Amino acid sequence: MSQSFHSQTNSVQIFVRILILFLSFIVGVVLFFPLSILIDSSFKTEGTLTILLIPIAFISYVISTCFYILPEWSRIIVLKLGKFDSVKGPGFFLIPPFIYSVAATVDTRIETNQVEATATLTKDNVPTKVTAAVEFKVEDPKKATLEVMNYRQSVIWLSTEALKNTIGNLDLKDLLNQREQIATSLRAQIDEGASIYGIDVRAVRITDIDTPQNLVEELAAIARSRRAAEAKQIEASAEVLVAEKLLEASTILTKSPEAMKLRELQILADIARSGSTVVVYPYGDRNAQEIAHGHTLKR
């Protein structure tokens, strides 16, 4: 909402106005001093200068109020006989009195407001409270002052309405998982409505989604079950892949006895590295079979 200009008058402007008031008062006294002497001598009176001090002080005050100094982020709306004339600021400038008047001052910096949608039902009928932060700035001071009485409150109302409508069109799962997409959609909706008032919505951020605790636990259980099912699917896929590779390897080895022998030796080497004792004898050799048979009987 636009505030009174006098409530935001800065110290530099106060100093300049006091200085102008003092200088104009001194100049007025100097200019009217000869006139007061002439009147006193003509009408044989005294104290004419004292009487003239009142209008001199009033004129000096009016002159001092014509000077304005605005900071970089402020703009003021100037009316001429009640109608819009111009937007002034920032810096130093003059506004003539009586005919021209200052209607309001507008802060053009980015500001952030929090909006809440409480006890709003999602598409799947879950009561939810969503909190969002809306960043906006005044892009057109004329519209923000003349088209709406309170542009800030209007933006908050638009934001709350858009937030509730968005919640009502989404399931809770989508609401929890698509924060960035929802924020982008909200910014577009709010900016479209706020542009009528000369407001530019810069960003919308979903800061909090409050859901019933029992529902959160149910969703967590569903998520755990889904992850377990996915893990089993991955494990089964890996086993199928291993089986296919083993089948391929066995097919290659059966076609080459030398490769099969090399594979046997590799397996024996792997067993030996584990610390086991390995006795190797030629396959099919009769003496080796008797030695192995005798060793088995002895045990």
C-alpha positions as CSV (number, residue, x, y, z in Angstrom):
1,M,0.0,0.0,0.0
2,S,1.3,3.5,-0.8
3,Q,2.2,5.5,2.3
4,S,2.1,9.2,3.0
5,F,5.0,11.0,1.5
6,H,5.7,12.9,4.7
7,S,6.1,9.7,6.7
8,Q,9.1,8.8,4.5
9,T,10.8,12.2,4.3
10,N,14.5,11.6,4.8
11,S,16.9,13.6,6.9
12,V,18.6,15.2,3.9
13,Q,15.3,16.5,2.7
14,I,14.5,17.9,6.2
15,F,17.8,19.7,6.3
16,V,17.3,21.2,2.8
17,R,13.8,22.4,3.7
18,I,14.9,24.0,6.9
19,L,17.8,25.7,5.1
20,I,15.5,27.0,2.4
21,L,13.0,28.2,5.1
22,F,15.7,30.1,6.9
23,L,17.2,31.7,3.8
24,S,13.8,32.7,2.3
25,F,12.7,34.2,5.7
26,I,15.9,36.3,5.8
27,V,15.5,37.4,2.2
28,G,11.8,38.3,2.9
29,V,12.8,40.4,6.0
30,V,15.5,42.2,4.0
31,L,13.2,43.0,1.2
32,F,10.3,44.2,3.3
33,F,12.3,46.1,5.9
34,P,12.4,49.3,3.7
35,L,8.7,49.0,3.1
36,S,8.0,48.8,6.8
37,I,10.0,51.9,7.5
38,L,8.2,53.8,4.7
39,I,4.8,52.8,6.1
40,D,5.8,53.7,9.7
41,S,7.0,57.1,8.6
42,S,4.0,57.8,6.3
43,F,1.3,56.8,8.8
44,K,3.4,57.6,11.9
45,T,3.1,54.1,13.3
46,E,5.5,51.5,14.7
47,G,5.7,47.7,14.5
48,T,4.8,47.3,10.8
49,L,7.7,44.9,10.3
50,T,6.5,42.7,13.2
51,I,3.1,42.5,11.5
52,L,4.8,41.6,8.2
53,L,6.8,38.8,9.8
54,I,3.7,36.5,9.8
55,P,3.1,36.5,6.0
56,I,6.8,36.3,5.4
57,A,7.1,33.2,7.6
58,F,4.1,31.6,5.8
59,I,5.5,32.3,2.4
60,S,8.9,31.0,3.4
61,Y,7.3,27.7,4.7
62,V,5.4,27.3,1.5
63,I,8.6,27.8,-0.6
64,S,10.5,25.3,1.5
65,T,7.8,22.6,1.0
66,C,8.3,22.7,-2.7
67,F,11.7,21.0,-2.5
68,Y,11.9,17.2,-2.6
69,I,14.8,14.7,-2.3
70,L,13.9,11.1,-2.9
71,P,16.1,8.0,-2.5
72,E,16.9,5.8,-5.5
73,W,14.0,3.3,-4.7
74,S,11.2,5.8,-4.2
75,R,8.8,7.4,-6.6
76,I,6.0,9.9,-5.9
77,I,2.7,10.4,-7.8
78,V,2.0,14.1,-8.6
79,L,-1.5,15.4,-9.3
80,K,-2.4,18.6,-11.0
81,L,-5.8,19.9,-9.7
82,G,-6.7,16.4,-8.6
83,K,-5.7,14.7,-11.9
84,F,-2.6,12.6,-12.6
85,D,0.3,14.7,-13.9
86,S,3.5,12.7,-13.6
87,V,5.7,10.3,-11.6
88,K,8.7,12.0,-9.9
89,G,11.9,10.7,-8.5
90,P,14.5,9.8,-7.5
91,G,16.8,12.7,-6.6
92,F,16.2,16.4,-6.2
93,F,13.3,18.2,-7.8
94,L,10.6,20.9,-7.2
95,I,6.9,20.7,-7.1
96,P,5.0,24.0,-7.2
97,P,2.4,24.4,-4.4
98,F,-1.4,24.8,-4.5
99,I,-2.0,23.6,-8.1
100,Y,0.2,20.5,-7.8
101,S,0.0,18.0,-4.9
102,V,1.7,14.8,-3.9
103,A,-0.7,11.9,-3.8
104,A,1.5,9.0,-2.6
105,T,5.0,7.6,-2.6
106,V,5.8,4.1,-3.9
107,D,8.7,1.8,-2.9
108,T,10.0,0.1,-6.1
109,R,12.3,-2.4,-4.3
110,I,11.6,-6.1,-4.4
111,E,9.6,-7.2,-1.4
112,T,8.6,-10.7,-0.1
113,N,5.3,-11.7,1.5
114,Q,4.2,-15.0,2.9
115,V,0.9,-16.5,1.9
116,E,-0.8,-19.5,3.3
117,A,-3.5,-21.9,2.1
118,T,-4.9,-23.5,5.3
119,A,-7.2,-26.6,5.5
120,T,-7.3,-26.9,1.7
121,L,-8.3,-30.2,0.2
122,T,-6.1,-31.8,-2.5
123,K,-7.6,-33.6,-5.5
124,D,-7.6,-36.9,-3.5
125,N,-9.4,-35.2,-0.6
126,V,-6.4,-34.8,1.8
127,P,-6.5,-31.6,4.0
128,T,-3.3,-29.8,3.5
129,K,-1.7,-26.5,4.6
130,V,0.7,-25.0,2.1
131,T,2.9,-21.9,2.8
132,A,4.6,-20.0,0.0
133,A,6.8,-16.9,-0.4
134,V,6.0,-14.4,-3.1
135,E,8.5,-11.9,-4.4
136,F,7.3,-8.9,-6.3
137,K,8.0,-5.3,-7.1
138,V,6.2,-2.2,-8.4
139,E,6.9,-1.9,-12.1
140,D,4.4,0.9,-12.8
141,P,3.9,3.3,-9.9
142,K,1.0,5.0,-11.7
143,K,-1.1,1.9,-11.9
144,A,-0.1,0.7,-8.4
145,T,-1.4,4.0,-7.0
146,L,-4.4,4.9,-9.2
147,E,-5.7,1.5,-10.3
148,V,-6.0,-0.1,-6.9
149,M,-6.3,1.2,-3.3
150,N,-3.9,-1.4,-1.8
151,Y,-1.7,-3.2,-4.3
152,R,0.1,-5.2,-1.7
153,Q,-3.0,-6.7,-0.2
154,S,-4.3,-7.4,-3.7
155,V,-1.2,-9.3,-4.6
156,I,-1.5,-11.4,-1.4
157,W,-5.1,-12.1,-2.2
158,L,-4.3,-13.2,-5.7
159,S,-1.4,-15.4,-4.4
160,T,-3.6,-17.1,-1.8
161,E,-6.4,-17.8,-4.4
162,A,-4.0,-19.2,-6.9
163,L,-2.3,-21.4,-4.3
164,K,-5.7,-22.8,-3.2
165,N,-6.8,-23.5,-6.8
166,T,-3.5,-25.3,-7.5
167,I,-3.7,-27.5,-4.4
168,G,-7.3,-28.5,-5.3
169,N,-6.1,-29.7,-8.8
170,L,-3.3,-31.9,-7.6
171,D,-3.0,-35.1,-5.7
172,L,-0.9,-35.0,-2.5
173,K,1.8,-37.1,-4.1
174,D,2.2,-34.6,-6.9
175,L,2.1,-31.7,-4.5
176,L,5.0,-33.2,-2.5
177,N,7.1,-34.2,-5.5
178,Q,6.6,-31.3,-7.9
179,R,7.4,-28.2,-5.9
180,E,9.5,-26.4,-8.6
181,Q,6.9,-27.0,-11.3
182,I,4.1,-25.8,-9.0
183,A,6.1,-22.7,-8.0
184,T,6.6,-21.9,-11.7
185,S,2.9,-22.3,-12.5
186,L,1.9,-20.1,-9.5
187,R,4.3,-17.3,-10.6
188,A,2.7,-17.2,-14.0
189,Q,-0.8,-17.2,-12.6
190,I,-0.1,-14.5,-10.0
191,D,1.9,-12.3,-12.4
192,E,-0.9,-12.4,-15.0
193,G,-3.4,-11.0,-12.4
194,A,-1.0,-8.6,-10.7
195,S,0.2,-7.0,-14.0
196,I,-3.1,-5.1,-14.1
197,Y,-1.9,-3.2,-11.0
198,G,1.5,-2.6,-12.4
199,I,3.1,-5.3,-10.3
200,D,5.8,-7.7,-11.5
201,V,5.9,-11.0,-9.7
202,R,9.6,-12.1,-9.7
203,A,9.4,-15.5,-8.0
204,V,7.2,-17.9,-6.0
205,R,8.7,-20.5,-3.6
206,I,6.9,-23.3,-1.8
207,T,8.4,-23.1,1.7
208,D,6.3,-25.6,3.6
209,I,3.7,-28.4,3.0
210,D,2.0,-29.5,6.2
211,T,0.1,-32.9,6.0
212,P,-1.4,-35.2,8.6
213,Q,1.3,-37.3,10.3
214,N,-0.5,-40.7,9.8
215,L,-0.7,-39.9,6.1
216,V,3.0,-39.1,5.9
217,E,3.8,-42.5,7.5
218,E,1.6,-44.3,5.0
219,L,3.3,-42.5,2.1
220,A,6.7,-43.5,3.6
221,A,5.6,-47.1,3.9
222,I,4.5,-47.1,0.3
223,A,7.8,-45.5,-0.8
224,R,9.8,-48.2,1.1
225,S,7.7,-51.0,-0.5
226,R,8.2,-49.5,-3.9
227,R,12.0,-49.2,-3.4
228,A,12.1,-52.9,-2.2
229,A,10.2,-54.0,-5.3
230,E,12.6,-52.1,-7.5
231,A,15.6,-53.6,-5.8
232,K,14.2,-57.1,-6.3
233,Q,13.6,-56.3,-10.0
234,I,17.2,-55.1,-10.4
235,E,18.5,-58.2,-8.6
236,A,16.4,-60.5,-10.8
237,S,17.6,-58.7,-13.9
238,A,21.2,-59.1,-12.8
239,E,20.7,-62.8,-12.3
240,V,19.2,-63.2,-15.7
241,L,22.2,-61.3,-17.2
242,V,24.7,-63.5,-15.3
243,A,22.9,-66.7,-16.5
244,E,23.0,-65.5,-20.1
245,K,26.7,-64.7,-19.8
246,L,27.4,-68.2,-18.2
247,L,25.5,-69.9,-20.9
248,E,27.5,-68.0,-23.5
249,A,30.8,-68.8,-21.7
250,S,29.9,-72.5,-21.4
251,T,29.0,-72.7,-25.1
252,I,32.4,-71.2,-26.0
253,L,34.3,-73.5,-23.6
254,T,32.7,-76.7,-24.9
255,K,33.8,-75.9,-28.4
256,S,37.5,-75.7,-27.3
257,P,39.0,-78.3,-25.0
258,E,42.1,-76.2,-24.5
259,A,40.0,-73.3,-23.3
260,M,38.2,-75.7,-20.9
261,K,41.6,-76.9,-19.5
262,L,42.8,-73.3,-19.0
263,R,39.5,-72.5,-17.2
264,E,40.1,-75.5,-14.9
265,L,43.6,-74.3,-14.1
266,Q,42.2,-70.8,-13.3
267,I,39.7,-72.3,-11.0
268,L,42.4,-74.3,-9.2
269,A,44.5,-71.2,-8.8
270,D,41.6,-69.4,-7.3
271,I,41.0,-72.2,-4.8
272,A,44.7,-72.3,-3.9
273,R,44.6,-68.6,-3.1
274,S,41.9,-69.3,-0.5
275,G,44.4,-71.4,1.6
276,S,43.1,-74.8,0.7
277,T,45.3,-77.8,-0.2
278,V,44.8,-78.9,-3.8
279,V,46.1,-82.2,-5.2
280,V,46.3,-82.2,-9.0
281,Y,46.5,-85.4,-11.1
282,P,45.9,-86.0,-14.8
283,Y,42.3,-86.5,-15.6
284,G,41.6,-90.2,-16.7
285,D,45.0,-91.5,-15.5
286,R,44.7,-95.0,-14.0
287,N,47.5,-94.5,-11.4
288,A,46.0,-91.2,-10.4
289,Q,42.6,-92.7,-9.9
290,E,44.1,-95.5,-7.7
291,I,46.0,-92.9,-5.6
292,A,42.8,-90.8,-5.2
293,H,40.8,-94.0,-4.4
294,G,43.3,-95.1,-1.9
295,H,43.5,-91.7,-0.2
296,T,39.6,-91.7,0.0
297,L,39.6,-95.2,1.6
298,K,42.4,-94.2,4.1
299,R,40.3,-91.3,5.2
